[in-house]
Amino acid sequence: MSTDNQRNKPCPCGSGKKHKKCCLNKKPRMSSITMDMGEPMTVNGVKISPTGSIELLKDGIPLVPINAYHDVSFDRTKGPKTLNKTPLDPNKLILNPNHALEKFDRVFAIDTNTKTINDESISVSCVVLCKLSRDRKNSLIAEFLPVHCLEFRNTQGITENTAWRKAIQLITANPSYNANMKFGIIVDSDLGNISSYNNRSKPFYPGLYLPKNIELIYASADTGKEYLANKLISLCDKEATKLLEDIMSNKISNENLHEVNDEPYTHFRLWNA
């Protein structure tokens, strides 16, 4: 009876669905932390705190990596599926991917959808802003909402990375922007290059490297919504899809759609939430 009651309770992921119709039968999640120590190093101890942070030790002395990532994945026939990949503070290795986002002063998410009609490519990217805080019981509170949608026509090159470039321009041009603040941007593409973009060994866009105070976070938009990063990127996907469908069905006029020059797209329109 208690098992049946648990199955019919709201799912812990917060979807609003019953547990039996949501996460109950999902494939087991695997969490891991990968670290770059910069050079071969012997580790002969690990310290795990009650809050879930870990330290690597060598003869009792803490070791600090150059960089580190928290990964969540699950096994499948064609290979592991990565749900999210979050850069960690090297001085604070966190096992909880939601809490790992607290290293950032602001977290954004951006997702892009593209369709073609009458030989014209239309792309819409939604940008969601998330602010994290703690309540009196020290529980993590996430407040989030869409702030912009970006519309591109006939984009050349990789549309997602073009949208990242535009989003970063908007973030850094905002009057509240402070170069001393840390910003995380959740994306759902280019997983294999995320680490290279974050350590600035590779440009995320031709000729452009990430600003020193901005890092990319990977999260899948189609699964894993029990995690905050995935929930945020899923919201981006939903909002971008809705606006794109309205544009494609001519429910929205081309007012304020501007033709542009010297950009990798022919037209642009900014939608403010």
Contacts in CASP RR format, 6 or more apart in sequence:
PFRMAT RR
TARGET T0000
AUTHOR 0000-0000-0000
METHOD contacts of the structure
MODEL  1
MSTDNQRNKPCPCGSGKKHKKCCLNKKPRMSSITMDMGEPMTVNGVKISP
TGSIELLKDGIPLVPINAYHDVSFDRTKGPKTLNKTPLDPNKLILNPNHA
LEKFDRVFAIDTNTKTINDESISVSCVVLCKLSRDRKNSLIAEFLPVHCL
EFRNTQGITENTAWRKAIQLITANPSYNANMKFGIIVDSDLGNISSYNNR
SKPFYPGLYLPKNIELIYASADTGKEYLANKLISLCDKEATKLLEDIMSN
KISNENLHEVNDEPYTHFRLWNA
6 19 0 8 1.000
7 18 0 8 1.000
7 19 0 8 1.000
7 20 0 8 1.000
7 24 0 8 1.000
8 18 0 8 1.000
8 19 0 8 1.000
8 20 0 8 1.000
9 18 0 8 1.000
9 19 0 8 1.000
10 16 0 8 1.000
10 17 0 8 1.000
10 18 0 8 1.000
10 19 0 8 1.000
11 17 0 8 1.000
11 18 0 8 1.000
11 19 0 8 1.000
11 21 0 8 1.000
11 22 0 8 1.000
11 23 0 8 1.000
11 24 0 8 1.000
11 226 0 8 1.000
12 19 0 8 1.000
12 23 0 8 1.000
12 226 0 8 1.000
13 22 0 8 1.000
13 23 0 8 1.000
13 224 0 8 1.000
13 225 0 8 1.000
13 226 0 8 1.000
14 226 0 8 1.000
15 22 0 8 1.000
15 23 0 8 1.000
15 225 0 8 1.000
15 226 0 8 1.000
16 22 0 8 1.000
23 226 0 8 1.000
26 74 0 8 1.000
27 74 0 8 1.000
27 75 0 8 1.000
27 76 0 8 1.000
28 74 0 8 1.000
28 75 0 8 1.000
29 72 0 8 1.000
29 73 0 8 1.000
29 74 0 8 1.000
29 83 0 8 1.000
30 72 0 8 1.000
30 73 0 8 1.000
30 74 0 8 1.000
30 75 0 8 1.000
30 80 0 8 1.000
31 70 0 8 1.000
31 71 0 8 1.000
31 72 0 8 1.000
31 95 0 8 1.000
31 97 0 8 1.000
32 70 0 8 1.000
32 71 0 8 1.000
32 73 0 8 1.000
33 54 0 8 1.000
33 68 0 8 1.000
33 69 0 8 1.000
33 70 0 8 1.000
33 71 0 8 1.000
33 88 0 8 1.000
33 93 0 8 1.000
33 95 0 8 1.000
34 68 0 8 1.000
34 69 0 8 1.000
34 71 0 8 1.000
35 56 0 8 1.000
35 65 0 8 1.000
35 67 0 8 1.000
35 68 0 8 1.000
35 90 0 8 1.000
35 93 0 8 1.000
36 65 0 8 1.000
36 66 0 8 1.000
36 67 0 8 1.000
36 68 0 8 1.000
37 63 0 8 1.000
37 65 0 8 1.000
37 66 0 8 1.000
38 65 0 8 1.000
38 66 0 8 1.000
41 58 0 8 1.000
41 63 0 8 1.000
42 58 0 8 1.000
43 56 0 8 1.000
43 57 0 8 1.000
43 58 0 8 1.000
43 63 0 8 1.000
44 57 0 8 1.000
44 58 0 8 1.000
44 59 0 8 1.000
45 56 0 8 1.000
45 57 0 8 1.000
45 58 0 8 1.000
45 60 0 8 1.000
46 54 0 8 1.000
46 55 0 8 1.000
46 56 0 8 1.000
46 57 0 8 1.000
47 54 0 8 1.000
47 55 0 8 1.000
47 57 0 8 1.000
47 62 0 8 1.000
48 54 0 8 1.000
48 95 0 8 1.000
49 55 0 8 1.000
52 94 0 8 1.000
52 95 0 8 1.000
52 96 0 8 1.000
53 92 0 8 1.000
53 93 0 8 1.000
53 94 0 8 1.000
53 95 0 8 1.000
54 93 0 8 1.000
54 95 0 8 1.000
55 62 0 8 1.000
55 63 0 8 1.000
55 93 0 8 1.000
56 62 0 8 1.000
56 63 0 8 1.000
56 65 0 8 1.000
57 63 0 8 1.000
64 90 0 8 1.000
64 91 0 8 1.000
65 90 0 8 1.000
65 93 0 8 1.000
66 90 0 8 1.000
67 87 0 8 1.000
67 88 0 8 1.000
67 90 0 8 1.000
67 195 0 8 1.000
67 198 0 8 1.000
67 199 0 8 1.000
68 87 0 8 1.000
68 88 0 8 1.000
68 90 0 8 1.000
68 93 0 8 1.000
69 85 0 8 1.000
69 86 0 8 1.000
69 87 0 8 1.000
69 88 0 8 1.000
69 195 0 8 1.000
70 84 0 8 1.000
70 85 0 8 1.000
70 86 0 8 1.000
70 88 0 8 1.000
70 94 0 8 1.000
70 95 0 8 1.000
70 97 0 8 1.000
70 100 0 8 1.000
71 82 0 8 1.000
71 84 0 8 1.000
71 85 0 8 1.000
71 86 0 8 1.000
72 82 0 8 1.000
72 83 0 8 1.000
72 84 0 8 1.000
72 85 0 8 1.000
72 97 0 8 1.000
72 224 0 8 1.000
72 227 0 8 1.000
73 80 0 8 1.000
73 81 0 8 1.000
73 82 0 8 1.000
73 83 0 8 1.000
74 80 0 8 1.000
74 81 0 8 1.000
74 83 0 8 1.000
75 81 0 8 1.000
81 220 0 8 1.000
81 223 0 8 1.000
82 191 0 8 1.000
82 218 0 8 1.000
82 220 0 8 1.000
83 219 0 8 1.000
83 220 0 8 1.000
83 223 0 8 1.000
83 224 0 8 1.000
83 227 0 8 1.000
83 230 0 8 1.000
84 97 0 8 1.000
84 217 0 8 1.000
84 218 0 8 1.000
84 219 0 8 1.000
84 220 0 8 1.000
84 224 0 8 1.000
84 227 0 8 1.000
84 229 0 8 1.000
84 230 0 8 1.000
85 191 0 8 1.000
85 194 0 8 1.000
85 217 0 8 1.000
85 218 0 8 1.000
85 219 0 8 1.000
86 97 0 8 1.000
86 100 0 8 1.000
86 101 0 8 1.000
86 217 0 8 1.000
86 218 0 8 1.000
86 229 0 8 1.000
87 103 0 8 1.000
87 198 0 8 1.000
87 215 0 8 1.000
87 216 0 8 1.000
87 217 0 8 1.000
88 94 0 8 1.000
88 100 0 8 1.000
88 103 0 8 1.000
89 103 0 8 1.000
92 103 0 8 1.000
94 100 0 8 1.000
94 102 0 8 1.000
97 227 0 8 1.000
97 228 0 8 1.000
97 229 0 8 1.000
98 140 0 8 1.000
98 142 0 8 1.000
98 227 0 8 1.000
98 228 0 8 1.000
98 229 0 8 1.000
99 140 0 8 1.000
101 107 0 8 1.000
101 130 0 8 1.000
101 132 0 8 1.000
101 184 0 8 1.000
101 217 0 8 1.000
101 228 0 8 1.000
101 229 0 8 1.000
102 132 0 8 1.000
102 140 0 8 1.000
103 182 0 8 1.000
104 132 0 8 1.000
104 182 0 8 1.000
104 183 0 8 1.000
104 184 0 8 1.000
104 215 0 8 1.000
105 181 0 8 1.000
105 182 0 8 1.000
105 183 0 8 1.000
106 129 0 8 1.000
106 130 0 8 1.000
106 131 0 8 1.000
106 181 0 8 1.000
106 182 0 8 1.000
106 183 0 8 1.000
106 184 0 8 1.000
107 129 0 8 1.000
107 130 0 8 1.000
107 131 0 8 1.000
107 132 0 8 1.000
107 183 0 8 1.000
107 184 0 8 1.000
107 185 0 8 1.000
107 186 0 8 1.000
107 217 0 8 1.000
107 232 0 8 1.000
108 127 0 8 1.000
108 128 0 8 1.000
108 129 0 8 1.000
108 130 0 8 1.000
108 167 0 8 1.000
108 171 0 8 1.000
108 183 0 8 1.000
108 184 0 8 1.000
108 185 0 8 1.000
108 186 0 8 1.000
109 127 0 8 1.000
109 128 0 8 1.000
109 130 0 8 1.000
109 185 0 8 1.000
109 186 0 8 1.000
109 187 0 8 1.000
109 219 0 8 1.000
109 229 0 8 1.000
109 232 0 8 1.000
109 233 0 8 1.000
109 235 0 8 1.000
109 236 0 8 1.000
110 125 0 8 1.000
110 126 0 8 1.000
110 127 0 8 1.000
110 128 0 8 1.000
110 163 0 8 1.000
110 164 0 8 1.000
110 167 0 8 1.000
110 185 0 8 1.000
110 186 0 8 1.000
110 187 0 8 1.000
110 236 0 8 1.000
111 125 0 8 1.000
111 126 0 8 1.000
111 187 0 8 1.000
111 188 0 8 1.000
111 221 0 8 1.000
111 233 0 8 1.000
111 236 0 8 1.000
111 237 0 8 1.000
111 240 0 8 1.000
112 123 0 8 1.000
112 124 0 8 1.000
112 125 0 8 1.000
112 159 0 8 1.000
112 160 0 8 1.000
112 163 0 8 1.000
112 240 0 8 1.000
113 123 0 8 1.000
113 124 0 8 1.000
113 125 0 8 1.000
113 237 0 8 1.000
113 240 0 8 1.000
113 241 0 8 1.000
113 244 0 8 1.000
114 121 0 8 1.000
114 122 0 8 1.000
114 123 0 8 1.000
114 124 0 8 1.000
114 155 0 8 1.000
114 159 0 8 1.000
114 244 0 8 1.000
115 121 0 8 1.000
115 122 0 8 1.000
115 244 0 8 1.000
115 248 0 8 1.000
116 122 0 8 1.000
117 248 0 8 1.000
120 153 0 8 1.000
120 154 0 8 1.000
121 153 0 8 1.000
121 154 0 8 1.000
121 155 0 8 1.000
122 151 0 8 1.000
122 152 0 8 1.000
122 153 0 8 1.000
122 244 0 8 1.000
122 247 0 8 1.000
122 248 0 8 1.000
123 151 0 8 1.000
123 152 0 8 1.000
123 153 0 8 1.000
123 155 0 8 1.000
123 159 0 8 1.000
123 163 0 8 1.000
123 244 0 8 1.000
123 265 0 8 1.000
124 149 0 8 1.000
124 150 0 8 1.000
124 151 0 8 1.000
124 152 0 8 1.000
124 240 0 8 1.000
124 241 0 8 1.000
124 243 0 8 1.000
124 244 0 8 1.000
124 247 0 8 1.000
125 149 0 8 1.000
125 150 0 8 1.000
125 152 0 8 1.000
125 160 0 8 1.000
125 163 0 8 1.000
125 166 0 8 1.000
125 167 0 8 1.000
125 236 0 8 1.000
125 240 0 8 1.000
126 146 0 8 1.000
126 148 0 8 1.000
126 149 0 8 1.000
126 150 0 8 1.000
126 235 0 8 1.000
126 236 0 8 1.000
126 237 0 8 1.000
126 239 0 8 1.000
126 240 0 8 1.000
126 243 0 8 1.000
127 146 0 8 1.000
127 147 0 8 1.000
127 148 0 8 1.000
127 149 0 8 1.000
127 150 0 8 1.000
127 167 0 8 1.000
127 170 0 8 1.000
127 236 0 8 1.000
128 144 0 8 1.000
128 145 0 8 1.000
128 146 0 8 1.000
128 147 0 8 1.000
128 232 0 8 1.000
128 235 0 8 1.000
128 236 0 8 1.000
128 239 0 8 1.000
129 144 0 8 1.000
129 145 0 8 1.000
129 146 0 8 1.000
129 147 0 8 1.000
130 142 0 8 1.000
130 143 0 8 1.000
130 144 0 8 1.000
130 228 0 8 1.000
130 232 0 8 1.000
131 142 0 8 1.000
131 143 0 8 1.000
131 144 0 8 1.000
132 140 0 8 1.000
132 141 0 8 1.000
132 142 0 8 1.000
133 140 0 8 1.000
133 141 0 8 1.000
133 143 0 8 1.000
134 140 0 8 1.000
134 141 0 8 1.000
135 141 0 8 1.000
142 228 0 8 1.000
144 232 0 8 1.000
144 235 0 8 1.000
145 273 0 8 1.000
146 235 0 8 1.000
146 236 0 8 1.000
146 239 0 8 1.000
146 273 0 8 1.000
147 272 0 8 1.000
147 273 0 8 1.000
148 167 0 8 1.000
148 170 0 8 1.000
148 270 0 8 1.000
148 271 0 8 1.000
148 272 0 8 1.000
148 273 0 8 1.000
149 239 0 8 1.000
149 240 0 8 1.000
149 243 0 8 1.000
149 270 0 8 1.000
149 271 0 8 1.000
149 273 0 8 1.000
150 163 0 8 1.000
150 166 0 8 1.000
150 167 0 8 1.000
150 268 0 8 1.000
150 269 0 8 1.000
150 270 0 8 1.000
150 271 0 8 1.000
151 243 0 8 1.000
151 247 0 8 1.000
151 257 0 8 1.000
151 267 0 8 1.000
151 268 0 8 1.000
151 269 0 8 1.000
151 270 0 8 1.000
151 271 0 8 1.000
152 159 0 8 1.000
152 162 0 8 1.000
152 163 0 8 1.000
152 265 0 8 1.000
152 267 0 8 1.000
152 268 0 8 1.000
153 257 0 8 1.000
153 265 0 8 1.000
153 266 0 8 1.000
153 267 0 8 1.000
153 268 0 8 1.000
154 265 0 8 1.000
154 266 0 8 1.000
154 267 0 8 1.000
155 162 0 8 1.000
155 264 0 8 1.000
155 265 0 8 1.000
156 264 0 8 1.000
156 265 0 8 1.000
157 264 0 8 1.000
158 190 0 8 1.000
160 187 0 8 1.000
160 189 0 8 1.000
160 190 0 8 1.000
161 190 0 8 1.000
161 204 0 8 1.000
161 205 0 8 1.000
162 205 0 8 1.000
162 264 0 8 1.000
162 265 0 8 1.000
164 185 0 8 1.000
164 187 0 8 1.000
164 204 0 8 1.000
164 205 0 8 1.000
164 216 0 8 1.000
165 204 0 8 1.000
165 205 0 8 1.000
165 208 0 8 1.000
166 268 0 8 1.000
167 185 0 8 1.000
168 185 0 8 1.000
168 210 0 8 1.000
168 211 0 8 1.000
168 214 0 8 1.000
171 177 0 8 1.000
171 183 0 8 1.000
171 214 0 8 1.000
172 211 0 8 1.000
179 211 0 8 1.000
179 213 0 8 1.000
180 213 0 8 1.000
181 213 0 8 1.000
182 213 0 8 1.000
182 214 0 8 1.000
182 215 0 8 1.000
183 213 0 8 1.000
183 214 0 8 1.000
183 215 0 8 1.000
184 214 0 8 1.000
184 215 0 8 1.000
184 216 0 8 1.000
184 217 0 8 1.000
185 214 0 8 1.000
185 215 0 8 1.000
185 216 0 8 1.000
185 217 0 8 1.000
186 216 0 8 1.000
186 217 0 8 1.000
186 218 0 8 1.000
186 219 0 8 1.000
186 229 0 8 1.000
186 232 0 8 1.000
186 233 0 8 1.000
187 194 0 8 1.000
187 216 0 8 1.000
187 217 0 8 1.000
187 218 0 8 1.000
187 219 0 8 1.000
187 233 0 8 1.000
188 218 0 8 1.000
188 219 0 8 1.000
188 220 0 8 1.000
188 221 0 8 1.000
188 233 0 8 1.000
188 237 0 8 1.000
190 197 0 8 1.000
190 204 0 8 1.000
191 218 0 8 1.000
193 202 0 8 1.000
193 204 0 8 1.000
194 216 0 8 1.000
194 217 0 8 1.000
194 218 0 8 1.000
196 202 0 8 1.000
197 203 0 8 1.000
197 204 0 8 1.000
197 209 0 8 1.000
197 210 0 8 1.000
197 216 0 8 1.000
198 210 0 8 1.000
198 215 0 8 1.000
198 216 0 8 1.000
200 209 0 8 1.000
200 210 0 8 1.000
200 212 0 8 1.000
202 209 0 8 1.000
203 209 0 8 1.000
204 210 0 8 1.000
204 216 0 8 1.000
210 216 0 8 1.000
217 229 0 8 1.000
219 227 0 8 1.000
219 229 0 8 1.000
219 230 0 8 1.000
219 232 0 8 1.000
219 233 0 8 1.000
220 230 0 8 1.000
220 233 0 8 1.000
221 230 0 8 1.000
221 233 0 8 1.000
221 234 0 8 1.000
221 236 0 8 1.000
221 237 0 8 1.000
222 234 0 8 1.000
222 237 0 8 1.000
223 230 0 8 1.000
224 230 0 8 1.000
225 231 0 8 1.000
225 234 0 8 1.000
243 252 0 8 1.000
243 271 0 8 1.000
246 252 0 8 1.000
256 269 0 8 1.000
257 267 0 8 1.000
257 268 0 8 1.000
257 269 0 8 1.000
258 267 0 8 1.000
258 268 0 8 1.000
258 269 0 8 1.000
259 266 0 8 1.000
259 267 0 8 1.000
260 266 0 8 1.000
260 267 0 8 1.000
260 268 0 8 1.000
END
